[in-house]
Amino acid sequence: MTRLGIIGSGSIGAGLASLASAAGHDVRIANSRGPESLAGLVAELGPGVQAATVEEAAAFGDLTILAVPLSAYGSLPIQELSGRTVLSTGNYYPSRDGRIPELDSLDLTTAEYESTVLPGAVIVKAFNNIVAHHIPSLARPAEAQDRSGMAVFGDSTEAKQLVAQVIGDLGFDAVDCGPLAESWRTEPESGAYTLVYAADSEGFSSDYTADPGAPVPADRLRELVAASTRAKVAEREF
Ligand SMILES: NC(=O)c1ccc[n+]([C@@H]2O[C@H](COP(=O)([O-])OP(=O)(O)OC[C@H]3O[C@@H](n4cnc5c(N)ncnc54)[C@H](OP(=O)(O)O)[C@@H]3O)[C@@H](O)[C@H]2O)c1
């Protein structure tokens, strides 16, 4: 059993908490409105998940998962996160997060930028290139033949190993895709963003939320990440 702190209880945070609970992990989950607001969610997710403050979730256990907008990273508790392995699911969306010059210029990847915002935290990037509803629909038990790969980027081998173990428990095969500097490969508008897991892989369905997703084996995911292209954020339309 791994002790997981999850900050963010929206689409991604709640989805990962649900899988973690099913895998028998001990989870503390937090949001911006406080533990009382999470009573309904934790009741739904079962006894393995308890509501916490952001500070409690940050300091809890072996791994902290961040599932909040990028604009919220600056308000997270730096002291509690320092020295910890932090699985970051965050993406940069200027329309939501405001313009960040280092990201618009491509000087940093989002994960590298997060490392500057949270000095001391050992950032590992994963689960940022899969839409929330594809996470439960593509999660499979370890013995399944149709498990999907999940790209993992990080600068610490030890931290990536811990994250890979948790990803495996949640139902995916972790694929080490290199350091944080390479994590642009799974950022929005890159070639290995969310569309790779879509059943309609040629383009978004008219109702993408109805797309059930399609398994992407680890070897195929590795190829897609290696072949990914990079788009300049400032040139994107949002
Ligand atoms: N949705 C997707 O399909 C998807 C896919 C891949 C990656 N991502 C990325 O994953 C991250 C989370 O996305 P999401 O879709 O799960 O977002 P979401 O549904 O909007 O949920 C965001 C969560 O973050 C919490 N939060 C916001 N500011 C906070 C703060 N300062 N301290 C603590 N908690 C805070 C919110 O708390 P309250 O509930 O109290 O407001 C909410 O629980 C984003 O960076 C997003 O770009 C999303």
PDBQT file of the ligand as one rigid body, heavy atoms in Angstrom, charges set to zero:
ROOT
HETATM    1  N1  LIG A 301      -9.572  17.392 -17.501  1.00  0.00    +0.000 N 
HETATM    2  C1  LIG A 301      -8.739  16.753 -18.313  1.00  0.00    +0.000 C 
HETATM    3  O1  LIG A 301      -9.188  15.997 -19.214  1.00  0.00    +0.000 OA
HETATM    4  C2  LIG A 301      -7.251  16.890 -18.134  1.00  0.00    +0.000 A 
HETATM    5  C3  LIG A 301      -6.413  15.995 -18.817  1.00  0.00    +0.000 A 
HETATM    6  C4  LIG A 301      -5.047  16.030 -18.619  1.00  0.00    +0.000 A 
HETATM    7  C5  LIG A 301      -4.498  16.993 -17.765  1.00  0.00    +0.000 A 
HETATM    8  N2  LIG A 301      -5.327  17.877 -17.153  1.00  0.00    +0.000 N 
HETATM    9  C6  LIG A 301      -4.686  18.886 -16.275  1.00  0.00    +0.000 C 
HETATM   10  O2  LIG A 301      -4.842  18.424 -14.943  1.00  0.00    +0.000 OA
HETATM   11  C7  LIG A 301      -5.016  19.527 -14.070  1.00  0.00    +0.000 C 
HETATM   12  C8  LIG A 301      -6.355  19.360 -13.351  1.00  0.00    +0.000 C 
HETATM   13  O3  LIG A 301      -7.389  19.375 -14.336  1.00  0.00    +0.000 OA
HETATM   14  P1  LIG A 301      -8.904  19.011 -13.991  1.00  0.00    +0.000 P 
HETATM   15  O4  LIG A 301      -9.590  18.885 -15.296  1.00  0.00    +0.000 OA
HETATM   16  O5  LIG A 301      -8.966  17.901 -13.004  1.00  0.00    +0.000 OA
HETATM   17  O6  LIG A 301      -9.378  20.351 -13.300  1.00  0.00    +0.000 OA
HETATM   18  P2  LIG A 301     -10.746  20.640 -12.549  1.00  0.00    +0.000 P 
HETATM   19  O7  LIG A 301     -11.742  19.575 -12.811  1.00  0.00    +0.000 OA
HETATM   20  O8  LIG A 301     -11.102  22.048 -12.837  1.00  0.00    +0.000 OA
HETATM   21  O9  LIG A 301     -10.325  20.526 -11.004  1.00  0.00    +0.000 OA
HETATM   22  C9  LIG A 301      -9.350  21.380 -10.485  1.00  0.00    +0.000 C 
HETATM   23  C10 LIG A 301      -9.196  21.076  -9.011  1.00  0.00    +0.000 C 
HETATM   24  O10 LIG A 301      -8.129  21.888  -8.521  1.00  0.00    +0.000 OA
HETATM   25  C11 LIG A 301      -8.543  22.456  -7.288  1.00  0.00    +0.000 C 
HETATM   26  N3  LIG A 301      -7.793  23.676  -7.048  1.00  0.00    +0.000 N 
HETATM   27  C12 LIG A 301      -7.749  24.802  -7.807  1.00  0.00    +0.000 A 
HETATM   28  N4  LIG A 301      -6.942  25.707  -7.226  1.00  0.00    +0.000 NA
HETATM   29  C13 LIG A 301      -6.465  25.135  -6.097  1.00  0.00    +0.000 A 
HETATM   30  C14 LIG A 301      -5.602  25.568  -5.068  1.00  0.00    +0.000 A 
HETATM   31  N5  LIG A 301      -5.024  26.782  -5.096  1.00  0.00    +0.000 N 
HETATM   32  N6  LIG A 301      -5.340  24.729  -4.033  1.00  0.00    +0.000 NA
HETATM   33  C15 LIG A 301      -5.916  23.499  -4.008  1.00  0.00    +0.000 A 
HETATM   34  N7  LIG A 301      -6.745  23.022  -4.950  1.00  0.00    +0.000 NA
HETATM   35  C16 LIG A 301      -7.018  23.849  -5.984  1.00  0.00    +0.000 A 
HETATM   36  C17 LIG A 301     -10.005  22.701  -7.457  1.00  0.00    +0.000 C 
HETATM   37  O11 LIG A 301     -10.561  22.884  -6.185  1.00  0.00    +0.000 OA
HETATM   38  P3  LIG A 301     -12.137  23.268  -6.007  1.00  0.00    +0.000 P 
HETATM   39  O12 LIG A 301     -12.884  22.047  -6.414  1.00  0.00    +0.000 OA
HETATM   40  O13 LIG A 301     -12.249  23.580  -4.558  1.00  0.00    +0.000 OA
HETATM   41  O14 LIG A 301     -12.360  24.421  -6.915  1.00  0.00    +0.000 OA
HETATM   42  C18 LIG A 301     -10.433  21.433  -8.169  1.00  0.00    +0.000 C 
HETATM   43  O15 LIG A 301     -10.671  20.395  -7.234  1.00  0.00    +0.000 OA
HETATM   44  C19 LIG A 301      -4.942  20.786 -14.932  1.00  0.00    +0.000 C 
HETATM   45  O16 LIG A 301      -3.632  21.299 -14.934  1.00  0.00    +0.000 OA
HETATM   46  C20 LIG A 301      -5.304  20.267 -16.323  1.00  0.00    +0.000 C 
HETATM   47  O17 LIG A 301      -4.769  21.075 -17.352  1.00  0.00    +0.000 OA
HETATM   48  C21 LIG A 301      -6.675  17.839 -17.297  1.00  0.00    +0.000 A 
ENDROOT
TORSDOF 0
